[in-house]
Amino acid sequence: MKPGKKKLIALHIIRRAVQIAAFLLFPGLFFFVFAALGDIVSALAGGSFDPAALSRQLILACGTLIVTAVMGRFFCGFLCAFGSMGDFLWFVARRLKLSRWRIGRKPDRILKAVKYALLIAIAAFVWIGGVSVNSLWNPWNIFGRYASVSGWPSPSYLISVGGALLLAIIIGSLFIERFFCRYLCPLGAVFAAVSGFRLFRIRKPGKQCGACRACTKDCAMGIPLYEMDAVSSGECIDCFQCVEVCPRDNVSTNPAPAVAALVTAGALTGLYYAGNLAAVSGPPPAQGNVSAPNQPPPATGGVDQAGGAASNLADGVYTGSGFGYRGTTTVSVTVSGGVITDVTVVSYLDDDMFFRWARDGVIPAILSSQSVDVPVVSGATYSSNGILEAVSNALRS
């Protein structure tokens, strides 16, 4: 076997291994990066930007963008679970020998503009305008709730606008490679704009090319690579399929793509977990119950919430559950003298880092205000809502 072929096989194995690991370890990473960007833009637009308060979002969003600017869209090609789903569906489609939809150059350009329009609309109306959008309208959110090895939530979440959109994306991905990434992904629009200036590029001297156009035919993002001596398009997701398919070994990368992929994947993984340093000091919680940080007991008054008041409840411990990002959150609420004196998280299924953010912001606020009408933690909205719903249900019991 030629040395070049060995490198290509190793590259392919590395990419698939990183994709599988990313899918299992942090399937919601793409969603949280986008949410972090939204929190930053919202704060800037509202004049409430505080670097300390937004340290987690800044670490995740800015770090990811810096790596993308230097190395290109490795995030999309290696770490995005939604993109990995698209690759898997395309693999299935090829095995089933489904027809591949050919998109002409002009329609392709028009369709690729859709993701930029979606990004602008989300930024203008949701991030800046403050328009509230039902979380079940978001296919990313629906996907994230089911992309878990710890257990699936109720199938009812699939019967929603987001579920219908997710089904449409799945169908489209069977006929157009990386369908969502090409045409609909607003985070991809951000990365495309940033990665257009990247330092790392795939090179293919045109004078050494034949007439096969194999690189263009096999490009996951439909880029006309035959026109380029170096891949400068922001649409490139660094999947290296063009490197693998070139019959003349004319498509190359420098530095070696396998090393670049590993370094970038490691950097982005580190950024994902770095938020723990800002979220909680000390060791991670042990398995089992997770209590809120020590807080001074509230002075007087009962809880203000729609389902009833603590002052109307007998002293005791009440249990309730709510749904966070991935699954059920269960809490126990202690009522003494007509006030809430303690809220303890019994169990949860959300990502640990984001749940910590929610827990350490929401529970102290509940104890202080004696109300479930408290702000959610920016960047951990769904986990926050799961806790609030659980406490509210406990007080209704």
C-alpha positions in Angstrom: 0.0 0.0 0.0 1.3 3.5 -0.9 2.3 5.7 2.0 -0.2 8.3 0.9 -3.1 5.8 1.0 -2.1 4.8 4.6 -2.3 8.5 5.6 -5.8 8.8 4.1 -7.0 5.7 5.8 -5.6 6.9 9.1 -7.3 10.3 8.6 -10.6 8.7 7.8 -10.4 6.6 11.0 -9.4 9.6 13.1 -12.3 11.7 11.9 -14.9 9.0 12.4 -13.5 8.3 15.9 -13.6 12.0 16.9 -17.2 12.3 15.5 -18.4 9.3 17.5 -16.7 10.5 20.7 -18.1 14.0 20.3 -21.6 12.6 19.7 -21.4 10.5 22.8 -19.7 13.0 25.1 -21.2 16.4 24.2 -24.0 16.0 21.6 -25.4 19.4 22.4 -22.2 21.3 21.9 -23.3 23.0 18.7 -26.5 24.2 20.4 -24.7 25.6 23.4 -22.1 27.5 21.3 -25.0 29.1 19.4 -26.8 29.9 22.6 -23.6 31.5 24.0 -23.3 33.7 21.0 -26.9 34.7 21.5 -26.3 35.6 25.1 -23.4 37.8 24.2 -25.2 39.6 21.4 -28.3 40.1 23.6 -26.2 41.6 26.4 -24.3 43.9 24.0 -27.6 45.1 22.4 -29.3 45.6 25.8 -26.4 47.5 27.3 -25.9 44.9 30.1 -22.7 43.3 28.9 -20.6 42.1 31.9 -17.6 40.0 31.0 -17.5 38.4 34.5 -21.2 37.4 34.3 -20.8 36.1 30.8 -17.4 34.4 31.3 -18.7 31.0 30.5 -20.3 32.1 27.2 -17.2 34.1 26.3 -14.9 31.1 26.9 -17.0 28.8 24.7 -18.0 31.2 21.9 -14.9 33.3 21.5 -12.6 30.3 21.9 -14.5 28.4 19.3 -14.4 31.3 16.9 -10.7 31.9 17.3 -9.9 28.2 16.6 -12.2 28.4 13.6 -10.5 31.5 12.3 -7.1 29.8 12.5 -7.9 26.2 11.5 -11.2 26.4 9.6 -14.5 24.6 10.3 -13.2 21.6 12.0 -16.1 22.1 14.4 -18.5 21.2 11.6 -16.5 18.4 10.1 -15.4 16.7 13.4 -17.3 17.8 16.5 -20.9 18.8 15.5 -23.3 16.0 16.5 -25.9 17.4 14.1 -23.4 17.2 11.2 -22.4 13.7 12.3 -26.1 12.7 12.0 -26.0 14.1 8.5 -22.9 12.0 7.6 -24.6 8.9 9.0 -27.8 9.4 7.1 -25.8 10.0 3.9 -23.9 6.7 4.6 -27.2 4.9 5.0 -28.6 6.5 1.8 -25.6 5.3 -0.2 -25.9 1.8 1.1 -29.6 1.9 0.2 -28.6 3.3 -3.2 -31.1 6.2 -2.9 -31.0 8.8 -5.7 -28.7 11.7 -5.2 -30.3 15.1 -5.9 -28.1 17.2 -8.1 -28.4 20.9 -7.3 -27.3 23.4 -10.0 -24.8 26.1 -9.3 -27.3 29.0 -9.2 -29.9 27.2 -7.0 -27.1 26.1 -4.7 -25.9 29.6 -4.2 -29.5 30.8 -3.5 -30.1 28.0 -1.0 -26.9 28.5 0.8 -28.0 32.1 1.4 -30.9 30.8 3.4 -28.7 30.1 6.5 -27.5 33.6 6.5 -31.0 34.9 6.3 -31.9 32.7 9.2 -29.0 33.9 11.2 -29.9 37.6 10.6 -33.6 36.9 11.5 -32.6 35.1 14.8 -30.1 37.9 15.7 -32.6 40.7 14.9 -35.8 39.3 16.4 -34.7 36.9 19.1 -31.3 38.0 20.4 -31.8 41.8 19.9 -35.6 42.1 19.7 -36.3 39.8 22.6 -39.0 37.8 20.8 -39.8 34.7 22.7 -39.8 31.5 20.6 -41.2 28.2 21.8 -38.3 25.8 22.4 -40.2 23.0 20.7 -40.0 25.0 17.4 -36.3 24.4 17.3 -35.1 21.2 15.6 -31.7 21.5 17.3 -33.4 21.4 20.7 -35.5 18.3 19.7 -32.4 16.6 18.4 -30.5 17.4 21.6 -33.1 16.0 23.8 -33.0 12.6 22.0 -29.3 12.5 21.3 -28.5 10.9 24.7 -27.2 7.6 25.7 -28.7 8.0 29.2 -32.3 7.6 28.1 -34.9 9.2 25.8 -37.6 11.5 26.9 -41.3 11.1 26.0 -41.9 10.7 22.2 -44.4 13.6 22.5 -41.5 16.1 21.8 -41.3 14.7 18.3 -44.9 15.8 17.7 -44.1 19.5 17.5 -42.9 22.1 15.0 -39.3 21.3 15.9 -40.0 17.6 15.5 -41.5 18.2 12.1 -38.5 20.3 11.0 -36.2 17.6 12.3 -38.0 15.0 10.2 -37.7 17.2 7.1 -34.0 17.7 7.8 -33.5 13.9 8.1 -35.3 13.3 4.8 -33.4 16.0 3.1 -30.1 14.5 4.4 -30.9 11.2 2.7 -30.8 12.9 -0.7 -28.5 15.9 -0.3 -25.2 15.4 1.5 -24.9 17.7 4.6 -28.3 19.2 3.7 -28.8 21.1 6.9 -25.1 22.3 7.1 -25.3 23.5 3.5 -28.5 25.4 3.5 -30.1 25.9 7.0 -27.5 26.0 9.8 -27.3 29.5 11.4 -24.2 28.5 13.4 -22.7 27.3 10.1 -23.3 30.8 8.7 -21.2 32.3 11.5 -18.4 29.8 11.0 -18.5 30.3 7.2 -18.0 34.0 7.7 -15.1 33.6 10.2 -13.3 30.6 8.5 -13.0 32.5 5.2 -9.9 34.1 6.6 -8.4 30.9 8.1 -4.7 30.2 7.9 -5.0 26.4 7.3 -6.2 25.6 3.8 -6.4 22.6 1.5 -4.3 23.0 -1.6 -4.8 21.5 -5.1 -2.7 23.0 -7.9 -5.0 23.3 -10.9 -2.2 22.7 -13.4 -1.7 19.2 -12.0 -5.4 18.3 -12.1 -7.0 16.1 -14.7 -10.5 16.4 -16.1 -12.2 14.1 -13.6 -13.5 16.8 -11.1 -13.6 14.0 -8.6 -13.0 16.4 -5.7 -16.0 18.5 -6.7 -18.3 15.5 -7.2 -17.4 14.2 -3.7 -17.4 17.5 -1.8 -19.8 17.3 1.1 -20.7 21.0 0.8 -21.0 21.2 -3.0 -18.1 23.5 -3.5 -16.8 23.8 -7.1 -13.3 22.8 -6.1 -12.1 22.3 -9.7 -12.0 26.1 -10.0 -9.6 26.5 -7.1 -5.9 26.1 -6.5 -6.5 26.4 -2.7 -9.8 25.9 -0.9 -10.7 29.3 0.4 -14.4 29.0 0.6 -16.0 29.5 4.0 -18.3 26.6 3.2 -15.5 24.1 3.5 -16.0 22.0 6.7 -12.5 20.3 6.5 -13.9 16.8 6.0 -11.0 16.0 3.7 -13.2 13.9 1.4 -11.5 15.7 -1.5 -8.1 14.6 -0.2 -9.3 11.0 0.0 -10.9 10.9 -3.4 -8.3 12.6 -5.6 -6.9 9.9 -8.0 -3.6 11.9 -8.5 -2.9 12.7 -4.9 -2.9 16.3 -6.0 -5.0 17.5 -3.0 -3.0 18.1 0.1 -2.9 19.9 3.4 -0.1 21.5 5.4 0.2 20.8 8.3 -0.9 17.2 8.2 -4.7 17.1 8.5 -4.7 14.3 11.1 -2.5 16.4 13.5 -4.6 19.5 12.8 -7.8 17.6 13.5 -6.6 16.2 16.7 -5.2 19.5 18.0 -8.4 21.4 17.1 -10.7 18.7 18.5 -8.7 18.7 21.7 -8.8 22.5 21.9 -12.6 22.7 21.3 -13.2 19.9 23.8 -11.2 21.8 26.4 -13.2 24.9 25.7 -16.4 23.0 26.2 -15.4 21.8 29.6 -13.5 24.9 30.7 -16.8 26.5 31.8 -16.7 24.2 34.9 -13.9 26.4 36.2 -16.1 29.5 36.1 -19.2 27.6 37.2 -18.2 25.8 40.3 -15.1 25.7 42.4 -14.0 22.5 44.0 -14.5 18.8 42.8 -17.6 17.8 40.8 -20.6 16.5 42.7 -20.8 12.9 43.7 -23.4 10.7 42.2 -26.8 11.0 43.9 -28.3 14.0 45.6 -27.0 17.5 44.7 -27.8 20.3 47.1 -27.7 24.0 46.5 -24.9 26.0 48.0 -25.5 27.1 51.5 -27.8 30.1 51.7 -29.1 32.1 54.6 -32.7 31.2 55.4 -35.3 33.6 54.2 -36.7 36.0 56.7 -40.5 35.8 56.2 -43.2 35.1 53.8 -44.5 32.2 51.6 -43.6 31.4 48.1 -45.2 33.4 45.3 -46.1 31.0 42.5 -49.1 30.1 40.5 -49.7 26.7 41.9 -50.0 27.6 45.6 -47.9 29.0 48.4 -45.6 27.4 50.9 -47.5 29.1 53.7 -50.5 27.1 52.7 -48.6 23.8 53.1 -47.9 21.8 56.1 -44.2 21.7 57.2 -42.5 18.8 55.4 -40.5 17.7 52.4 -42.2 17.8 49.0 -41.0 16.2 45.8 -41.6 17.3 42.2 -40.3 16.8 38.7 -39.8 19.0 35.6 -38.2 18.5 32.2 -34.9 20.2 31.4 -32.9 19.9 28.2 -32.4 16.1 28.1 -34.8 14.6 30.6 -36.4 14.8 34.0 -35.1 16.8 36.9 -36.4 15.8 40.3 -36.1 18.0 43.4 -37.2 17.8 47.1 -38.4 21.1 48.6 -38.3 21.6 52.4 -41.0 23.8 53.9 -40.7 25.0 57.5 -42.8 27.7 59.2 -44.5 28.5 55.9 -41.3 29.3 54.0 -39.0 27.3 51.7 -35.8 26.5 53.7 -34.1 24.1 51.3 -34.2 22.9 47.7 -32.3 19.7 46.9 -31.8 18.3 43.5 -32.4 14.5 43.7 -31.6 13.6 40.2 -31.2 15.1 36.7 -30.3 14.0 33.2 -28.9 17.3 31.7 -25.3 18.0 30.9 -23.5 18.4 34.2 -21.8 21.7 33.4 -24.9 23.5 32.2 -27.0 22.0 35.0 -24.5 23.4 37.6 -24.9 26.8 36.1 -28.7 26.6 36.4 -28.7 25.1 39.9 -26.3 27.6 41.3 -28.3 30.5 40.0 -31.9 29.4 40.2 -32.0 27.7 43.6 -30.5 30.5 45.6 -32.8 32.9 43.8 -35.8 30.8 44.8 -34.7 30.7 48.4 -34.1 34.4 48.5 -37.3 35.6 46.8 -39.5 32.7 48.0 -40.8 32.6 44.4 -40.4 30.5 41.3 -40.8 33.6 39.3 -37.0 34.2 39.0 -34.8 34.7 36.0 -33.4 31.7 34.2 -29.6 31.4 34.0 -28.3 32.8 30.7 -26.7 29.9 28.7 -28.6 27.3 30.7 -32.2 28.2 30.0 -33.6 24.7 29.6 -31.9 23.3 32.7 -33.2 26.4 34.6 -36.7 25.8 33.4 -36.5 22.2 34.5 -35.6 23.1 38.0 -38.3 25.8 38.2 -40.9 23.4 36.9 -39.8 20.8 39.4 -40.0 23.1 42.4 -43.4 24.5 41.2 -44.8 20.9 40.9 -43.4 20.0 44.3 -45.3 22.9 45.9 -48.5 21.9 44.1 -48.4 18.3 45.4 
